[in-house]
Amino acid sequence: MAAGGQTPGGGNMAVGGAGPERGAEPPAPERVLFPPTFSVSEIKNKQRRHFMFVRWKQQQRKEKLALRKKRRKEREALGDKAPPKAVPKTIENQRVYDETTVDPNDEEVAFDEATDEFAPYFNRQTVPKILITTSDRPRGRTVRFCEQLSTVIPNSHVYYRRGLALKRIIPQCIARDFTDLIVINEDRKIPNGLVLSHLPDGPTAHFKMSSVRLRKEIKRKGKQPTEHVPEVILNNFTTRLGHSVGRMFASLFPHDPQFIGRQVATFHNQRDYIFFRFHRYIFKSEKKVGIQELGPRFTLKLRSLQKGTFDSKFGEYEWVHKRREMDTSRRKFHL
């Protein structure tokens, strides 16, 4: 190399082949240096751009790992005097405050609960009796999903529409003492919607359904569920709207679960997506508990909440999801 040449890392190289002086530190390994204004998108060649991007990501991971090790060593050196760990920022803990958040000790909330449509159930005046039906001409996957859903919800019965309109089905359900109506809709042979109507006075909720998994599609699943009444867990329904939706789900199950069955139905709300899971827990020892998923599993997204029973033309809506108006902030949630 000519005199005054530079290495790719930017350091000067001396002329001649003289090695490092005795007692000097060994040279540091070559490190990839990107200029401050480096942008991968400016590289025209696709393969070169992908190669540089992967190399840049590897460098970022190494720097993050080195910083993490450094902080851990500093905390170990300080011992009890180490400062508390910083709470990581997530979308959940950065959530925009909602003025409709429910306070359990609020007198207004307690009055609404005592006078709403679900009060007879929570006062033990009614026993849940559920009718599960489908859209017209359901396919095999939707039929199997309804059958498995009926094994999760006690005292539920599956009937098929046979061309009947919901306006004709609802009076028949009320006459036969059904307390709730569940309609599973499908598109292209896949269940994609769920309508839940509380009888006889409503309300009616319409959900978009996704990520449906039947029992045979779940890995490491447990044995078939038993007929025991499951426990019900409702997580993170904090607003007035979420409180109403949670009460709708709770009214599908009898009051007194049979703990001997060790089965749990969970409705977990996270970022306005409601994840349903059905598990059985097993006591491995006095301190360890394992769980087995029984299925089915699915995810719901609330589209609308309508007063009264199902009425597509003249129904009055309490809440309707409007994407362009309501989804402007990723930290704003409604349930």
Secondary structure as UniProt FT lines:
FT   TURN            3..4
FT   TURN            8..9
FT   TURN            22..23
FT   TURN            36..37
FT   HELIX           40..42
FT   HELIX           46..78
FT   HELIX           79..81
FT   TURN            91..94
FT   TURN            99..100
FT   TURN            104..105
FT   HELIX           107..115
FT   TURN            117..118
FT   HELIX           119..122
FT   TURN            123..124
FT   STRAND          130..134
FT   HELIX           140..152
FT   TURN            154..155
FT   STRAND          156..158
FT   TURN            162..163
FT   HELIX           166..175
FT   TURN            176..177
FT   STRAND          180..187
FT   TURN            188..189
FT   STRAND          190..198
FT   TURN            199..201
FT   STRAND          204..213
FT   HELIX           215..217
FT   TURN            219..220
FT   STRAND          231..235
FT   HELIX           240..250
FT   TURN            251..252
FT   HELIX           259..261
FT   STRAND          263..270
FT   TURN            271..272
FT   STRAND          273..283
FT   STRAND          289..293
FT   STRAND          297..306
FT   TURN            312..314
FT   STRAND          317..320
FT   HELIX           323..326
FT   TURN            330..331
//
